[in-house]
Amino acid sequence: MIFCNVVKVFTLITFFCDAYSQNIYCRERERLVSTNAVDLFQLVDATLGSNITLKCTFCDEVDDGQAKNWFKSDKLGTKAKELTPGMENERELNRLVVNTDHSLNIFNVSLLDRGVYYCRNLEMKEINMGTNYYVDIINTFTGETETGNLSDWKIYYEEFISSINKLLQKSEGYDFVHARQNLKLSMELYTYWEPFSKCLCDQPGGSRQKKKRGLCRIKLRHNGTYNNVNDPNISYLLKGHEISCRSLIFEQIFPGEELFISINQIFLK
């Protein structure tokens, strides 16, 4: 589920549900980027049929004009292959388009688009860690808008997120036990807050607002070794550090869908 934080400067913080219409993704330079697992890529939520743009620069930075190519790996830990953009004269006929600033457009997202993407300067041997993304295919959001102030958010966290985390840790349901005992996997829900938007001035009453979107994430921790890693979905859970709460991977891994449904029913209400 997607939450957005609306801040009335110096007065009130409100969160609500919304989806950015542009679906443009980038990484903040001020956020430390390292070779640690949590920094290997930025998780991108993409619904089937949507259009997304992956920036080849940090947020609010201008492309330097040097030659760059996009690469993709379908599975974590495997060798990436260079992407070939569409060559049709009519732009709308191409699913993959590289813009003049080297950002990558993916139109009409499909399951085949899931994977790790990165933009690489061909003159440099090292990969710019700031342009690594993992595109995760998620269910379309169909819930109602959640609104309230910061206190309401804290209550929501305690009533819903904390409750789900207890299920993930202690429930005897089949999917929960399968995740903990067979996959050797611990999972914990948390909210990843994106940077504030630009100020929305001249609001009713003379107020000024900034928007801050919070994305529902599941933190992944590995407590042992699981031998069957041929399934790319299981491989991601075992090698990745986080996943979207609405990821289709859950439907494909847990046959009973108990875990998937438990998470989404609560978050979509």
N, C-alpha and C positions, 0 to 999 in steps of 0.2 A: 504494500500500500504506500501511496505517496502522500506525505504531509508537507504543507508549506507554512512557513513561519512569516507572518506579516508583522512588522514592527512599526508602530507609530512612534516616531522619534521622541525620546525622553519621557514617553507616557505609558505605552501599553504594548505588550507582545501578544499576538494572536496567531494560532496555527489553523490552517485550513487545507482541504484537499484540492489539488489542482494538478494539471499536467502542462508543462511548458509546450507551447504549440510548435516551437522551432526545432526542438530536439537536437540542439547543437552542444557538443561535449568537448571539454578541454580540461586541463589540469592547472592548478594554481602554482606559480613558481615559488611563492612564499611557503608553500607546504613542503616540508622536507621530503626528498625523494631519495631512496637508497636501494641497495640490492636485497634488502629484507623482503620476505615473502609478501608482507602487507603493502609494499610499495612497488611490486613488479608491474602492476597495471591498475587502471581505474575501471571499476565495474560500470557497465552501461546497460540500462534496462531498455529493451526494445521489444515492442509488441509485433506480432505477425502483421505484415502489410503496411507497417509504418515506414517513415523516412527518417534517417538519422544522418548527422554530420559529425565526423571526428576531426578535430583540429590537429594540424601538424605543428602547432606552436603552443606555448603556454597561453593561458587566458590573457586577453588584453595586450598581447604582443603581436608584432607584425612579422610576417614571413620575410626571411633575408634574401629570398630570390634564388638561392642555390638549389641545384638539382637534388630532388628527393624522390624516393619511391616508397610505396606502401607494401607491407608484407603481412601475411596471415598464417597462423598455425591453428589447425582445427582442434588440436588437443594440447593441453599443457605439457611442456617438456619435450615436444617434438619439433623437428626442424620446420621453420617457416618458409613459405613459398611466396615469391613476388606476385602481387595482384596485377591482373591485366584489366584495365578499365575498358568500358564499352567504347566502340569505335563508330557508332552510328552518327550520321550527320545531325539528326534530330536528337537533341539532348534528352528529351523525355523518353526515348526508346532505350536508353542505356540504364542498367541497374546500378553499375558502379561508375562514378564520375569523380575524377580528380580535378579540383578547381585551380585557378591561377595561383592561389595562396597555398597550394598543396594540401588543403583539407580534403577529406574523402567523403563523398556522398554515397550512401547506400539507400536505394529506393526499393519500396515494396519488400521489406525485410522478410526472409524465410528462415526455416530451421537451418538451412545450409550456411547461413551467415553467422551462426554461433562460432565463437573462437577468439583467439588473441590477435590483435592488430597492432602494428607499430609503423611509424613513419621514420625512415632512415635517410640521413644525408649521405649521398653516395661517396663523398670525399672523406668521410670520417669512418674509422673502423668500429668505433663504439656506437652503440645504440643510445639515442636520447631517451632516457627512462621517463621523461615527462610526456611522451607521446605514445605510451603503451596503454591499450584498452582491451578489456574482455567484454565482448558483446554477449549478453545473456538474454535469451528469448523468454519473455514473461507473458502471463495471462493479462488480457485487457482489464483495466480497472472498471468495475461496474458498481461500486459502492456509493454511499451517500457522502456528502461533504461533512467533514468534521471541523467544527469551529470552537473557539474558546480562547481564554487568556493563558498565560504561563501556568497559573495554578491548575487550570483545567487540563493542561498537557501533563502535568505531574500526576494528576489523578488518573488520567488515561493510561499513563505508563504503569502505574501500580496495579490497576485493575486488569489490564489486558496484556501488556508486554511481559510483566513479571509473572503473570499466571501461565503464559505460554512457556516461558523459560523453565518453570517448575515442571511442566509436562515433559519438556525435552529431557530433563534431568532424571525424573523419577517415574514417569508413567510406565505401566506394564503393558500398554497396548503393543500390538505386534510390530508396527513400524518403528515405534520409539525404541523398543528393545533391539530390533534388528540394527538400527543405526548405532546404538551404543555397544552392543556385544559382538555383532558380526562385522560391521564396518569399522569398529573401533573409533567411532566418531562422536565428538561432543559438539553440540550446537547451541548457540546463544543468540537471541534476537537483540538488535540494537538499532539505533537511528543514526544514519550518516547524514550530517548536515552539509548542504552545499553552500558556496559563498553567497553573500547578500547580492541581490540585484541592484541596479542603479536606482537612485532615489526617484520615487514617483511623487512629484511635487504637485501643488495646486489641487489637492484632494478636497472633497467637501469639508467645510468647516476650517479650511486653511491648514489642515494637517499634512504631514509628509510621511510617506511610507516606504519601506524597503521590504522586499520579499526574500525569504530564505526557505528553500525547499529541503525537507528531510526525507530521506529514502529509507524504507524498511529493509534491513539487511540481516542475514544470519551469519554470525561469525563461526568459522569452522576450525576445530582443533582435532588433531590426530593423536590418538592414544595408543597406537600399536601399528601392526602391519597387516594389511589385507591383501591376499595373494591374487585374487581375480581382478585385474585392472584392464582387461580387454575392452570393457564397456567404457566409452569415452565419458559418459555421464558420471559413473562411479569414479573414474580417474580424476575428474575435476573436483569432486567432493574431497578426495583424498589428497590432492595436490594444491587445491586452491585455498585461499584464506577467508573468502566470504562469498555469499551468493544472495541473489534477490529473494525476498520472501515469496514472491509470486512466480518464481522460476519454473518453467516447464520441466526442468530436470527432476523435480520432485515427483511429478506424475509418472515419469518414465522409469524411475528407480524403485519407488515404493508401490507395489502392485495394489495394496489395500487402500492407498491414497489417504489413510487415516492421518498421517502426519501432515500431508499437503492440505487436506480439508480443514483440519484443526486450526492451522495457521491462517488460512484465507477466510474462513467464516468469521472469525473474530475481527480480523483486520478490515474486512470489507463492510462491516456494519457501522 
